[in-house]
Amino acid sequence: MKEIKLSGSDKKILILSSEFPPGPGGIGNHGYNLAKYLSLKNTEVSVLTISDFANKESEKKFDEVQNFRIHRFKRYNNKIKTSLYRIKTIRETLDNNNFTHIIFSGRFSLYTSFSLKKYKSKLKFIAIAHGGDVYVENKFEQLLIKRALSRMDLIIPVSNYSKSKLPEGLDSKKINVIPNGFDLENINEIKINTHKILSGELNLVTVGTVWPRKGHHNVLKAFPEILKKYSNVRYSIIGRLADLSKVNQYSNENYFKEKIKLHGQIQNKELYKVLNESDIFMMLSESQSSGDFEGFGIAVIEANYFGLPAIGSKNSGLEDAINNGVSGIIVDPKNSKEICDAIETIVNNYKEFSEGAKKWSTEHHWSKIINRYIKVIDNIN
């Protein structure tokens, strides 16, 4: 790991994240920007992480241009060996550096706190509460998560909905909600198109790993109703194709042919092109029986930056990601009529919603969100 020496701050922070770029995932997106913007505030930061669904070459290329240290755990065929190696690496890192704070992001990261008892008197423990990482149906895991969170000096849920899913009995004085922020690669060089919807035409888009929680199938379920008003509708689905089981229940219908495009995981340049060609961002996520849910929805704010209003799910972290009636509309993801009514409302007032989306995104840029992190970290008792 390269050595970074920064001045101007008495904080030295270690971030443990269960995901990290260039691999996909909202937890990784959050961890990266947290590290990046803390570093820009002259705070020394190191990251211990794992990056699935990315090759070694892309990891190396990514790591070389960062202004903070990144160490990526090895993954062995044996899960026990993998876990023991990670714990050993974390302990060695803490022993060899004078860290003041450690941030746990992701369920495995949170569980490692059990093996770090001896460091508790020297370090401030901080947990980021995203979604399914802190809320599960399994009773034993519920107990583990509560015990781990009880050890924390600060718990930061990424939305009020995530906060509502925390275990009961935690010290409320240690809980502070900070919404997710967004940033984009080469953001100052991105050209944003002016969006106009032509009569009968509609371009919808969803960005996120394709699997049941993200609710792509809820958009497809509403398609017959949408087609009644917008005969020339297109739906772009961008993200890793992890589980197409529910999408395939609808996509084989004749009226979907040539109207749906599964892009898979694409480069940022292509992503920006699709967003510029789209009209409305859809994220009709639904909670899973395992307890997993949408903690916030960073992709919503990213789409807002391009002027895309968003339609998202009630009873999820999307209620914090969408300024209802301004940057988009919150709906019941299972109610096709509500979805269609929301689309019509946005289309009929598109300029106002598009401008509202852009303004809402600027309030969530990491250059602003990071100040909230620094404030609560500085105020830890």
C-alpha positions in Angstrom: 0.0 0.0 0.0 1.3 3.5 -0.8 1.9 5.8 2.1 0.0 9.0 2.2 0.9 11.8 4.6 -1.7 14.6 4.9 -1.7 17.5 7.3 -4.4 19.8 8.7 -6.4 17.2 10.6 -6.1 15.3 13.8 -8.2 12.4 12.4 -6.8 9.3 10.9 -9.6 7.0 9.6 -9.8 3.4 8.5 -12.7 2.4 6.4 -13.8 -1.2 6.2 -16.2 -1.7 3.3 -17.7 -4.9 2.0 -17.8 -3.4 -1.6 -15.6 -1.0 -3.5 -15.2 0.3 -7.1 -14.4 -0.6 -9.7 -16.9 -3.3 -8.7 -20.6 -2.4 -8.6 -22.7 -1.7 -5.6 -24.2 1.2 -3.6 -22.2 0.3 -0.5 -19.0 0.5 -2.5 -20.0 3.8 -4.2 -20.7 5.2 -0.7 -17.4 4.0 0.7 -15.3 5.3 -2.1 -16.8 8.8 -2.0 -16.6 8.9 1.7 -12.8 8.1 1.5 -12.3 10.5 -1.4 -14.0 13.5 0.2 -12.5 12.9 3.6 -9.1 12.9 1.9 -9.9 16.2 0.1 -10.6 17.6 3.6 -7.0 16.8 4.6 -8.0 13.7 6.6 -5.7 10.7 6.3 -7.8 7.7 5.1 -7.0 4.1 4.5 -9.5 1.5 3.0 -9.6 -2.2 3.6 -12.1 -3.8 1.2 -13.1 -6.5 -1.3 -14.2 -5.8 -4.9 -16.2 -8.5 -6.5 -17.1 -8.5 -10.2 -14.0 -6.6 -11.2 -10.7 -8.0 -12.5 -7.3 -7.4 -11.0 -6.2 -5.1 -13.9 -9.1 -2.7 -13.4 -8.6 -2.7 -9.7 -4.9 -1.8 -10.0 -5.7 0.9 -12.5 -8.3 2.4 -10.2 -6.2 2.2 -7.0 -3.2 3.9 -8.6 -5.0 7.2 -9.1 -6.5 7.6 -5.7 -5.2 9.9 -3.0 -5.8 7.5 -0.2 -4.5 4.0 0.6 -6.5 0.9 -0.6 -5.8 -2.7 0.4 -8.0 -5.4 -1.1 -8.5 -8.6 0.7 -7.8 -11.9 -1.0 -10.7 -14.3 -1.4 -9.9 -18.0 -0.7 -11.9 -21.0 -1.7 -12.4 -21.7 2.0 -14.7 -19.2 3.7 -13.2 -19.7 7.1 -9.7 -19.1 5.8 -11.0 -16.0 4.0 -12.5 -14.6 7.2 -9.4 -15.3 9.3 -7.2 -13.7 6.8 -9.3 -10.6 6.7 -9.4 -10.3 10.5 -5.6 -10.8 10.7 -5.1 -8.1 8.1 -7.4 -5.6 9.9 -5.5 -6.2 13.2 -2.1 -5.8 11.6 -3.3 -2.6 10.0 -4.5 -1.2 13.3 -1.4 -2.3 15.1 0.9 -0.6 12.6 -1.0 2.7 12.3 -2.3 5.3 14.8 -5.9 5.4 13.6 -8.3 7.5 15.5 -11.6 6.2 13.9 -12.7 3.1 12.2 -15.8 3.1 9.9 -17.7 -0.2 9.4 -19.7 -0.3 6.1 -21.5 -3.6 5.1 -22.5 -6.6 7.2 -19.2 -8.5 7.2 -17.4 -5.3 8.1 -19.8 -4.8 11.0 -19.2 -8.4 12.2 -15.4 -7.9 12.3 -16.0 -5.4 15.2 -16.3 -8.5 17.5 -12.7 -9.3 16.9 -11.5 -5.8 17.6 -12.3 -5.4 21.3 -8.8 -4.5 22.4 -8.8 -1.5 20.1 -12.1 0.0 21.4 -10.4 2.2 24.1 -8.2 3.8 21.4 -10.6 4.1 18.5 -14.0 5.6 17.8 -16.2 2.9 16.2 -18.6 4.2 13.5 -21.2 2.1 11.6 -22.9 3.0 8.4 -26.4 1.6 8.2 -27.4 1.0 4.6 -30.2 -1.5 4.3 -30.1 -5.3 4.4 -26.7 -5.1 6.1 -28.4 -4.0 9.4 -31.8 -5.7 9.1 -32.4 -9.4 8.5 -35.2 -11.9 9.3 -32.8 -14.4 10.9 -33.1 -14.1 14.7 -29.5 -15.1 15.4 -28.2 -12.6 12.9 -30.5 -9.9 14.4 -28.8 -10.5 17.8 -25.4 -10.3 16.2 -26.2 -7.1 14.4 -27.7 -5.5 17.6 -24.6 -6.5 19.6 -22.3 -5.1 17.0 -24.2 -1.8 16.7 -24.3 -1.5 20.5 -20.5 -1.3 20.5 -20.5 1.7 18.1 -19.8 5.3 19.2 -21.8 6.6 16.2 -24.4 5.0 13.9 -25.1 6.7 10.6 -28.2 5.5 8.7 -28.3 6.6 5.1 -32.0 7.4 5.3 -34.8 7.7 7.8 -36.2 4.4 6.6 -32.9 2.7 7.3 -33.0 4.3 10.8 -36.5 2.8 11.3 -35.1 -0.6 10.7 -32.4 -0.5 13.3 -32.7 -2.8 16.2 -34.7 -1.5 19.2 -32.9 -0.4 22.3 -29.9 1.4 20.7 -28.9 4.7 22.2 -30.7 7.3 20.1 -28.0 9.9 20.9 -25.6 7.9 18.9 -27.7 7.7 15.8 -27.5 10.5 13.1 -29.1 10.2 9.7 -27.0 11.4 6.8 -28.4 10.8 3.2 -26.2 9.3 0.6 -24.3 11.7 -1.7 -23.4 11.4 -5.3 -20.5 12.2 -7.6 -19.7 11.2 -11.1 -16.5 10.5 -13.0 -15.3 13.7 -14.7 -18.4 15.4 -13.6 -17.4 18.9 -14.9 -16.9 17.5 -18.4 -20.3 15.9 -18.7 -22.6 17.5 -21.2 -26.2 17.5 -20.1 -28.9 17.4 -22.8 -32.1 19.3 -22.5 -34.9 16.8 -22.1 -38.1 17.1 -24.1 -40.9 14.5 -24.3 -42.5 14.2 -27.7 -46.2 13.2 -28.0 -46.6 9.4 -27.5 -42.9 8.9 -26.8 -41.4 8.0 -23.5 -37.9 6.7 -22.5 -37.7 5.1 -19.1 -34.5 3.9 -17.5 -33.4 2.0 -14.4 -29.8 1.7 -13.2 -29.0 -1.0 -10.6 -28.1 -4.7 -10.3 -30.9 -6.7 -11.9 -32.4 -8.8 -9.2 -35.8 -8.9 -7.4 -35.2 -6.2 -4.8 -34.6 -3.5 -7.5 -38.1 -4.1 -8.8 -37.5 -3.9 -12.6 -40.3 -6.4 -12.9 -42.7 -3.8 -11.3 -42.0 -1.5 -14.2 -42.6 -4.3 -16.7 -45.9 -5.3 -14.9 -47.2 -1.7 -15.4 -46.1 -1.7 -19.1 -49.6 -2.6 -20.6 -51.1 0.4 -18.8 -48.2 2.6 -19.8 -48.5 1.6 -23.5 -52.1 2.8 -23.6 -50.9 6.4 -23.4 -47.4 6.1 -24.7 -47.3 3.8 -27.7 -43.7 4.5 -28.4 -42.2 3.7 -25.0 -38.7 2.3 -24.4 -37.2 0.9 -21.2 -33.4 0.7 -20.7 -32.2 -1.6 -17.9 -28.6 -0.9 -16.9 -26.7 -3.0 -14.3 -25.2 -6.4 -13.6 -27.6 -9.2 -14.7 -27.6 -11.1 -11.4 -31.1 -12.6 -11.4 -33.4 -12.3 -14.4 -36.1 -14.6 -13.0 -38.7 -12.0 -12.4 -37.8 -9.9 -15.4 -38.2 -12.9 -17.7 -41.8 -13.4 -16.5 -42.7 -10.3 -18.4 -40.0 -9.7 -21.1 -41.1 -12.6 -23.3 -44.5 -11.0 -24.0 -44.8 -9.9 -27.6 -45.5 -6.2 -26.7 -42.1 -6.0 -25.0 -40.1 -6.9 -28.1 -37.9 -4.0 -29.2 -39.2 -1.9 -26.3 -36.8 -3.3 -23.6 -33.0 -3.2 -23.7 -30.9 -5.0 -21.2 -27.6 -3.2 -21.3 -25.9 -5.1 -18.5 -23.0 -3.5 -16.7 -21.6 -0.7 -18.9 -18.8 2.0 -18.8 -19.6 5.4 -17.4 -19.4 7.1 -20.8 -22.2 4.8 -22.2 -24.2 5.2 -19.0 -24.1 9.0 -19.3 -25.3 8.7 -23.0 -28.3 6.5 -22.0 -29.3 8.9 -19.2 -29.1 11.8 -21.6 -31.4 10.0 -23.9 -33.9 9.1 -21.2 -36.9 11.0 -19.8 -37.8 9.4 -16.4 -35.8 7.3 -14.0 -37.6 4.3 -12.5 -36.7 2.6 -9.2 -39.7 0.5 -8.0 -37.8 -1.4 -5.4 -39.4 -3.9 -3.0 -38.3 -5.3 0.3 -37.3 -9.0 0.4 -38.4 -11.8 2.7 -34.8 -11.9 3.9 -35.2 -8.4 5.3 -33.2 -6.7 2.6 -34.6 -3.4 1.4 -33.6 -0.2 -0.6 -31.7 1.9 1.9 -31.5 5.0 -0.2 -30.9 4.8 -4.0 -27.8 6.7 -5.1 -28.6 6.1 -8.7 -31.7 8.2 -8.3 -29.7 11.3 -7.4 -27.2 10.6 -10.2 -30.1 10.5 -12.7 -31.5 13.7 -11.2 -28.2 15.4 -12.1 -29.0 14.7 -15.8 -32.4 16.4 -15.3 -34.4 13.1 -15.0 -37.3 13.1 -12.6 -37.6 9.9 -10.7 -40.5 7.5 -9.7 -39.7 5.4 -6.6 -41.2 3.2 -4.0 -43.0 4.1 -0.9 -41.9 2.4 2.4 -38.2 2.4 1.4 -35.1 4.7 1.6 -36.3 6.1 -1.7 -38.6 8.4 0.3 -35.4 10.2 1.3 -33.8 10.0 -2.2 -36.8 11.6 -3.9 -38.3 15.0 -3.0 -41.9 13.9 -3.6 -43.7 16.3 -6.0 -40.5 18.2 -6.8 -37.7 15.9 -8.0 -40.1 13.0 -8.7 -43.0 11.0 -7.2 -43.2 8.3 -4.7 -45.7 5.4 -5.5 -46.8 2.0 -4.4 -44.5 -0.2 -6.6 -47.2 -2.8 -7.0 -49.9 -0.4 -8.1 -49.8 0.0 -11.9 -52.4 2.8 -11.8 -50.3 4.9 -9.4 -47.2 4.3 -11.5 -49.0 5.4 -14.7 -50.6 8.5 -12.9 -47.1 9.5 -11.7 -45.7 9.2 -15.2 -48.6 11.3 -16.6 -48.1 14.0 -13.9 -44.4 14.2 -14.6 -44.9 14.3 -18.4 -47.5 17.1 -18.1 -45.2 19.1 -15.9 -41.9 18.0 -17.2 -39.9 21.2 -17.2 -40.7 21.9 -13.5 -39.9 18.3 -12.4 -36.7 18.3 -14.5 -35.5 21.5 -12.9 -36.5 20.3 -9.5 -34.5 17.1 -10.0 -31.4 19.0 -11.0 -31.6 21.3 -7.9 -32.3 18.3 -5.6 -29.1 16.6 -6.9 -26.9 19.6 -6.2 -28.0 19.4 -2.5 -26.7 15.8 -2.4 -23.3 16.3 -4.0 -20.5 14.8 -1.8 -18.8 18.1 -1.5 -21.8 19.1 0.7 -22.6 15.7 2.3 -19.0 15.3 3.6 -19.4 18.4 5.8 -22.2 16.6 7.7 -20.0 13.6 8.2 -17.1 15.7 9.5 -19.5 17.5 11.9 -20.9 14.3 13.5 -17.5 12.6 13.7 -16.0 15.7 15.4 -18.9 15.6 17.9 -18.5 12.0 19.0 -18.4 11.8 22.8 
